[in-house]
Amino acid sequence: MAQPPEPGRTPNPSERESVDESLPRGIRIAGAWSWRLLLIGAVIAVVVFLIIELRLIVIPVLVAVLLSALLVPLVQLMVKHRWPRWLAIVLAFVVVAVIIAGLVLLVVLQIKGESHALQTRSVDAYDAFRDWLRGPPLELTDKQINGWLTQGLAALQQDSQVLISGALSIGSTLGHVLTGVLLTAFSTLFILIDGKGIWGWIVRIFPRRARAAVDGAGRAGWVTLTNFARVQVLVASIDAVGIGLVAFFLGLPLVIPIAVLVFLGSFIPIVGAVITGALAVVVALVYNGWVAAIIMLIGVLAVQQLEGHVLQPLIMGSAVKVHPLAVVLVVATGSLLAGIPGALFAVPFAAVLNVMVRYVSGGSWRSGADAAYTGPPDALWQTVPRPRRLRTAKTTDGDES
């Protein structure tokens, strides 16, 4: 039996091996896993810290990546029909800018046109609500009503602090907002123009033996992100049109802002559509009464059923292979970490990460992993990921490089 090393003397390899063998196998495996997991957790914590600190740059770039994933197929289609590439990029960019500006203009015009009527109806609805609280069966006093309203507003403010702070993290001043918009526009434009060069530069950062895996995983993730962007726009448009039409036929105020809000909220799968639909029901209850609120609720539920049982399984299921429970969990985690931006990017991030991990673990890239990396294909423009064949470069002395 090996004796323990004397104090102050460095144990030789055989003594260290004896000490390791004295530990149970389960302890050795747990220890090996533990320090590796701690190291991975530390790296993730540093990355999250840097993202939070650089959020004014990271968020516009992420928005630009989503816009690029939506615009690349449009640019591809125009180039395939023999449009000049520069003209296709400019036209796609202008179309998106016009659509966004048009929606903002419609919302501002409707709010401005109905502001006086909204103020009057809001005061009437508030008075009617207080009269209902004073009457049977509640029969509350004004003091009780004011106290409960104060507590409700305080709770609402506290619960929404995370989302509001996340929204303000995009830019708390006008200068930050303008900087974010310009950065998003320039990033989108450069991704459309030189996406291949940007991706090649990213891949060359990694070690040579890992570049084949990184390249293939990135292309697979880009395909998933492109499918997600296109499908999510379709699903959000159907939700917005359906709920907007119900609100229009009920004569609700601010129909266009409600439809735009539903459209934007639908980019957060499951959770966003539910929250914006509930807001439409509240507006119907406040301004048009119980009957309109019930009809609005039925309309929202019908649209949600259409999305949940038809659109999500048939369309979204093929684009984002993430379980609905995982969607809810990643959205909740993203909202806690980064507010509204975190909830927006949580699902596409989880979907892309899932596909990339599955690609790397699948091992289809290993056939060319030992070969020299000669640069990625036009990854940002491909719609179907294909295994990349890497050629082996020979040096002058015959060794592989």
PAFIGU-881514 format. One line per 2 residues: number of its first residue (from 1); for each residue x, y, z of C-alpha. Coordinates in steps of 0.5 Angstrom, whole numbers, padded with zeros to 4 digits. Layout:
BEGIN
NUM = X:Y:Z; ...
END
This chain:
BEGIN
1 = 0000:0000:0000; 0003:0007:-0002
3 = 0005:0011:0004; 0002:0019:0004
5 = 0007:0024:0001; 0011:0027:0007
7 = 0009:0035:0008; 0013:0040:0004
9 = 0015:0035:-0001; 0012:0034:-0008
11 = 0009:0028:-0010; 0011:0024:-0016
13 = 0007:0022:-0021; 0006:0015:-0018
15 = 0004:0017:-0012; -0001:0022:-0015
17 = -0004:0016:-0019; -0005:0012:-0012
19 = -0009:0018:-0009; -0013:0018:-0015
21 = -0014:0011:-0015; -0016:0011:-0007
23 = -0022:0015:-0009; -0029:0012:-0011
25 = -0030:0012:-0019; -0036:0016:-0018
27 = -0033:0022:-0014; -0027:0022:-0020
29 = -0032:0023:-0025; -0036:0028:-0021
31 = -0030:0032:-0020; -0028:0032:-0027
33 = -0035:0034:-0029; -0036:0039:-0024
35 = -0029:0044:-0026; -0031:0043:-0033
37 = -0038:0045:-0032; -0036:0051:-0027
39 = -0031:0053:-0033; -0037:0053:-0038
41 = -0041:0057:-0033; -0036:0062:-0032
43 = -0035:0063:-0039; -0043:0064:-0040
45 = -0043:0069:-0035; -0038:0073:-0038
47 = -0041:0073:-0044; -0048:0075:-0041
49 = -0044:0081:-0037; -0041:0083:-0044
51 = -0048:0083:-0048; -0051:0087:-0042
53 = -0046:0092:-0042; -0046:0093:-0049
55 = -0053:0092:-0050; -0054:0099:-0054
57 = -0050:0096:-0059; -0052:0088:-0059
59 = -0059:0089:-0059; -0059:0093:-0066
61 = -0054:0088:-0069; -0059:0083:-0067
63 = -0065:0086:-0070; -0061:0087:-0076
65 = -0059:0080:-0076; -0067:0078:-0076
67 = -0068:0083:-0081; -0063:0080:-0086
69 = -0066:0073:-0085; -0072:0076:-0087
71 = -0070:0080:-0093; -0064:0075:-0096
73 = -0070:0071:-0099; -0073:0077:-0102
75 = -0066:0079:-0105; -0065:0072:-0108
77 = -0071:0072:-0111; -0070:0079:-0115
79 = -0063:0077:-0117; -0065:0070:-0119
81 = -0070:0074:-0124; -0064:0078:-0127
83 = -0064:0084:-0123; -0058:0087:-0121
85 = -0055:0085:-0114; -0054:0093:-0112
87 = -0061:0094:-0114; -0065:0088:-0111
89 = -0061:0090:-0104; -0063:0097:-0104
91 = -0070:0096:-0106; -0071:0091:-0101
93 = -0068:0096:-0096; -0073:0101:-0098
95 = -0079:0097:-0098; -0078:0095:-0091
97 = -0077:0102:-0089; -0083:0104:-0092
99 = -0087:0099:-0089; -0085:0101:-0082
101 = -0086:0108:-0083; -0093:0107:-0086
103 = -0095:0103:-0080; -0092:0109:-0075
105 = -0095:0114:-0079; -0102:0110:-0079
107 = -0102:0109:-0071; -0100:0117:-0070
109 = -0105:0119:-0074; -0111:0115:-0071
111 = -0109:0117:-0064; -0108:0124:-0066
113 = -0115:0124:-0069; -0119:0120:-0064
115 = -0115:0123:-0058; -0121:0128:-0056
117 = -0126:0122:-0056; -0121:0117:-0052
119 = -0121:0122:-0047; -0128:0123:-0046
121 = -0130:0116:-0046; -0124:0114:-0041
123 = -0127:0119:-0036; -0134:0116:-0037
125 = -0131:0109:-0037; -0128:0111:-0030
127 = -0134:0114:-0027; -0138:0108:-0029
129 = -0133:0103:-0026; -0133:0107:-0020
131 = -0141:0107:-0019; -0141:0099:-0020
133 = -0136:0099:-0015; -0140:0103:-0010
135 = -0147:0099:-0012; -0149:0092:-0010
137 = -0146:0087:-0009; -0139:0090:-0007
139 = -0142:0097:-0004; -0135:0100:-0003
141 = -0133:0107:0000; -0129:0112:-0004
143 = -0124:0111:0001; -0123:0103:0000
145 = -0124:0104:-0008; -0118:0109:-0008
147 = -0114:0105:-0003; -0115:0099:-0008
149 = -0113:0103:-0014; -0107:0106:-0011
151 = -0105:0099:-0009; -0106:0096:-0016
153 = -0102:0101:-0019; -0097:0100:-0015
155 = -0097:0093:-0016; -0097:0094:-0023
157 = -0091:0098:-0023; -0087:0094:-0019
159 = -0089:0087:-0024; -0088:0091:-0030
161 = -0081:0094:-0028; -0077:0089:-0031
163 = -0080:0089:-0038; -0080:0097:-0038
165 = -0073:0097:-0036; -0072:0092:-0041
167 = -0075:0097:-0046; -0071:0103:-0044
169 = -0065:0099:-0044; -0065:0100:-0052
171 = -0065:0107:-0051; -0067:0112:-0045
173 = -0065:0118:-0049; -0067:0120:-0056
175 = -0060:0120:-0058; -0059:0113:-0056
177 = -0066:0111:-0060; -0063:0115:-0066
179 = -0056:0111:-0065; -0060:0104:-0065
181 = -0064:0106:-0071; -0058:0108:-0075
183 = -0054:0102:-0073; -0059:0097:-0075
185 = -0060:0100:-0081; -0052:0100:-0083
187 = -0052:0093:-0080; -0057:0090:-0084
189 = -0055:0094:-0091; -0048:0091:-0090
191 = -0050:0084:-0088; -0054:0084:-0095
193 = -0048:0087:-0098; -0042:0083:-0096
195 = -0045:0077:-0091; -0041:0072:-0094
197 = -0034:0076:-0092; -0037:0077:-0085
199 = -0039:0070:-0084; -0032:0068:-0087
201 = -0028:0073:-0082; -0032:0070:-0076
203 = -0031:0063:-0078; -0023:0064:-0079
205 = -0023:0066:-0071; -0024:0059:-0069
207 = -0018:0054:-0069; -0017:0050:-0076
209 = -0020:0044:-0074; -0026:0047:-0071
211 = -0028:0051:-0077; -0031:0046:-0081
213 = -0036:0044:-0075; -0037:0052:-0074
215 = -0038:0053:-0082; -0043:0048:-0082
217 = -0047:0049:-0076; -0047:0057:-0078
219 = -0050:0055:-0084; -0056:0050:-0081
221 = -0057:0056:-0076; -0058:0061:-0081
223 = -0063:0057:-0085; -0067:0056:-0079
225 = -0067:0063:-0077; -0069:0065:-0084
227 = -0075:0060:-0084; -0077:0063:-0077
229 = -0077:0070:-0079; -0081:0069:-0085
231 = -0086:0064:-0082; -0086:0069:-0076
233 = -0088:0075:-0080; -0094:0070:-0083
235 = -0096:0068:-0077; -0096:0075:-0074
237 = -0100:0078:-0080; -0105:0073:-0079
239 = -0106:0075:-0072; -0106:0082:-0073
241 = -0111:0082:-0079; -0116:0077:-0075
243 = -0116:0081:-0068; -0116:0087:-0072
245 = -0122:0086:-0076; -0126:0083:-0070
247 = -0124:0090:-0066; -0126:0094:-0073
249 = -0133:0090:-0073; -0134:0092:-0065
251 = -0133:0099:-0067; -0127:0099:-0062
253 = -0123:0105:-0062; -0115:0105:-0064
255 = -0116:0099:-0068; -0110:0100:-0072
257 = -0106:0101:-0066; -0109:0095:-0063
259 = -0107:0091:-0070; -0100:0093:-0070
261 = -0099:0092:-0063; -0102:0085:-0064
263 = -0097:0084:-0070; -0091:0086:-0066
265 = -0093:0082:-0060; -0094:0076:-0064
267 = -0086:0076:-0065; -0086:0073:-0058
269 = -0089:0066:-0059; -0095:0064:-0055
271 = -0094:0069:-0050; -0094:0076:-0054
273 = -0100:0074:-0058; -0104:0072:-0051
275 = -0102:0079:-0048; -0104:0083:-0053
277 = -0110:0079:-0054; -0112:0081:-0047
279 = -0111:0088:-0048; -0116:0088:-0054
281 = -0121:0085:-0049; -0119:0090:-0044
283 = -0120:0096:-0049; -0127:0093:-0051
285 = -0129:0092:-0044; -0127:0099:-0042
287 = -0130:0103:-0048; -0136:0098:-0050
289 = -0138:0094:-0044; -0139:0087:-0043
291 = -0142:0084:-0049; -0137:0087:-0053
293 = -0131:0084:-0049; -0134:0077:-0049
295 = -0135:0078:-0057; -0127:0080:-0057
297 = -0125:0075:-0052; -0128:0070:-0057
299 = -0125:0073:-0063; -0118:0073:-0060
301 = -0119:0065:-0057; -0121:0063:-0064
303 = -0115:0067:-0067; -0111:0063:-0062
305 = -0114:0057:-0063; -0112:0058:-0071
307 = -0105:0059:-0069; -0104:0054:-0064
309 = -0107:0048:-0068; -0106:0050:-0075
311 = -0101:0055:-0076; -0096:0053:-0071
313 = -0096:0045:-0072; -0096:0046:-0080
315 = -0092:0052:-0081; -0088:0054:-0075
317 = -0087:0047:-0073; -0082:0046:-0079
319 = -0078:0052:-0078; -0077:0052:-0070
321 = -0076:0045:-0067; -0077:0047:-0060
323 = -0082:0044:-0055; -0088:0049:-0053
325 = -0086:0049:-0046; -0079:0050:-0048
327 = -0081:0056:-0051; -0085:0059:-0045
329 = -0079:0058:-0041; -0074:0061:-0045
331 = -0079:0067:-0046; -0079:0068:-0039
333 = -0072:0067:-0038; -0070:0072:-0043
335 = -0075:0077:-0040; -0072:0077:-0034
337 = -0065:0078:-0036; -0067:0083:-0041
339 = -0074:0085:-0041; -0077:0086:-0048
341 = -0071:0085:-0052; -0070:0079:-0048
343 = -0077:0076:-0050; -0076:0078:-0057
345 = -0070:0074:-0058; -0070:0068:-0054
347 = -0074:0064:-0058; -0070:0065:-0065
349 = -0064:0064:-0060; -0066:0058:-0057
351 = -0068:0055:-0064; -0062:0057:-0068
353 = -0058:0054:-0062; -0061:0047:-0062
355 = -0060:0046:-0069; -0053:0048:-0069
357 = -0052:0044:-0063; -0055:0038:-0066
359 = -0051:0039:-0073; -0044:0039:-0069
361 = -0046:0033:-0065; -0049:0029:-0071
363 = -0041:0029:-0073; -0043:0030:-0081
365 = -0037:0035:-0081; -0032:0030:-0079
367 = -0030:0028:-0086; -0026:0034:-0087
369 = -0025:0037:-0080; -0017:0035:-0081
371 = -0017:0039:-0088; -0015:0046:-0089
373 = -0021:0051:-0089; -0021:0055:-0095
375 = -0026:0059:-0094; -0034:0059:-0093
377 = -0039:0058:-0098; -0044:0064:-0099
379 = -0047:0062:-0093; -0052:0068:-0092
381 = -0055:0066:-0098; -0056:0059:-0098
383 = -0063:0056:-0097; -0061:0049:-0096
385 = -0055:0047:-0092; -0051:0042:-0095
387 = -0044:0038:-0092; -0038:0042:-0094
389 = -0032:0039:-0098; -0026:0042:-0095
391 = -0020:0041:-0100; -0013:0039:-0097
393 = -0008:0044:-0098; 0000:0041:-0099
395 = 0006:0045:-0097; 0012:0045:-0100
397 = 0015:0040:-0096; 0009:0035:-0097
399 = 0006:0036:-0090; -0002:0038:-0089
401 = -0003:0045:-0087
END
